[in-house]
Amino acid sequence: MKRKERTVSPGAVKLHIFQPSGRKIWTVVGKDNEHWTDPDLEFCSCKNYYYKTLSYSGICYHLKSVQQAEEKNEFVSIMFDDSEYVRFVSALLTDNAIKLLSG
C-alpha cells in the first residue's frame, strides 16, 4: 500500500472548525506526528515539506492526503469554539516544533 493510501485511513485526516468565525485547520495523522496542513498555501509542518517540497516544488503526501480526503469527503470534522483557537494552535505548533527539532 502506498504511503498516501495509508495516511487516508479512517480518522487520519481531520478538519478542525472553529465557531462562530468558521476558521479551519487541517491536520493529518502521520507516522510519528499529527501534521498541520494548509492546502490553500500548499504548506505542511512535516519534515518532508522542508526537505523535499521546498526544494523540488512537489507536495508532500500529507497534502495529497488532504486533497484526496476532501475529494472523497473522507475526513473527520471536529468543531471547536473560537475561544479554543489560540490554545489549539499553540499546542499544534509546540508539538510540531519538538518533533522537527528532535531529529
C-alpha positions as CSV (number, residue, x, y, z in Angstrom):
1,M,0.0,0.0,0.0
2,K,1.3,3.4,-0.9
3,R,2.1,5.9,1.8
4,K,-0.7,8.3,0.7
5,E,-3.3,5.5,0.8
6,R,-2.1,4.5,4.3
7,T,-2.4,8.1,5.5
8,V,-6.0,8.4,4.3
9,S,-7.3,5.8,6.8
10,P,-10.4,6.4,8.8
11,G,-9.8,9.4,11.1
12,A,-6.4,10.2,9.7
13,V,-7.4,13.5,8.0
14,K,-9.1,16.0,10.3
15,L,-10.7,19.3,9.7
16,H,-10.9,21.4,12.8
17,I,-13.6,24.1,12.5
18,F,-13.7,27.0,15.0
19,Q,-17.1,28.6,15.6
20,P,-18.5,31.2,15.1
21,S,-15.6,32.5,13.0
22,G,-15.5,29.5,10.7
23,R,-11.7,29.3,10.8
24,K,-10.4,26.0,9.7
25,I,-7.3,24.0,10.3
26,W,-6.5,20.7,8.6
27,T,-4.3,18.1,10.3
28,V,-3.1,14.7,9.1
29,V,-2.1,11.9,11.5
30,G,1.2,10.7,10.1
31,K,3.6,8.0,11.1
32,D,5.1,9.9,14.1
33,N,3.1,13.1,14.5
34,E,-0.1,15.0,13.7
35,H,0.9,17.4,10.9
36,W,-0.7,20.8,10.3
37,T,-1.5,21.4,6.7
38,D,-2.9,24.3,4.7
39,P,-3.9,23.0,1.3
40,D,-4.6,26.6,0.0
41,L,-1.0,27.6,0.8
42,E,0.4,24.1,-0.1
43,F,2.0,24.1,3.4
44,C,2.6,21.1,5.7
45,S,4.5,21.0,9.0
46,C,6.2,17.7,8.2
47,K,10.0,17.3,7.7
48,N,9.4,16.2,4.1
49,Y,7.8,19.6,3.3
50,Y,11.0,21.4,4.4
51,Y,13.5,19.0,2.8
52,K,11.7,18.0,-0.3
53,T,8.7,20.2,-1.1
54,L,10.5,23.5,-0.8
55,S,13.5,22.1,-2.8
56,Y,11.7,20.2,-5.6
57,S,8.3,22.1,-5.8
58,G,6.2,18.9,-5.2
59,I,3.7,18.5,-2.4
60,C,4.2,16.0,0.4
61,Y,1.9,13.0,0.9
62,H,0.1,14.7,3.8
63,L,-1.1,17.5,1.5
64,K,-2.0,14.9,-1.1
65,S,-3.9,13.0,1.6
66,V,-6.0,16.1,2.4
67,Q,-6.8,16.7,-1.2
68,Q,-7.8,13.1,-1.6
69,A,-9.9,13.1,1.6
70,E,-11.6,16.3,0.6
71,E,-12.4,15.0,-2.9
72,K,-13.9,11.8,-1.4
73,N,-15.4,13.5,1.6
74,E,-13.5,11.1,3.8
75,F,-12.3,13.2,6.7
76,V,-13.3,13.8,10.3
77,S,-14.8,17.2,11.2
78,I,-14.2,18.4,14.7
79,M,-16.0,21.5,16.0
80,F,-14.3,23.9,18.5
81,D,-15.3,27.3,20.0
82,D,-13.2,30.3,18.9
83,S,-12.0,30.6,22.5
84,E,-10.0,27.4,22.0
85,Y,-8.2,28.6,18.8
86,V,-5.1,30.1,20.4
87,R,-4.6,27.1,22.7
88,F,-5.1,24.7,19.9
89,V,-2.7,26.4,17.5
90,S,-0.1,26.8,20.3
91,A,-0.3,23.1,21.2
92,L,0.0,22.1,17.5
93,L,3.0,24.4,16.9
94,T,4.7,23.2,20.1
95,D,4.2,19.5,19.2
96,N,5.5,20.0,15.6
97,A,8.5,22.1,16.7
98,I,9.5,19.5,19.2
99,K,9.3,16.8,16.5
100,L,11.2,18.9,14.0
101,L,14.0,19.8,16.4
102,S,14.4,16.4,17.9
103,G,15.6,14.8,14.7
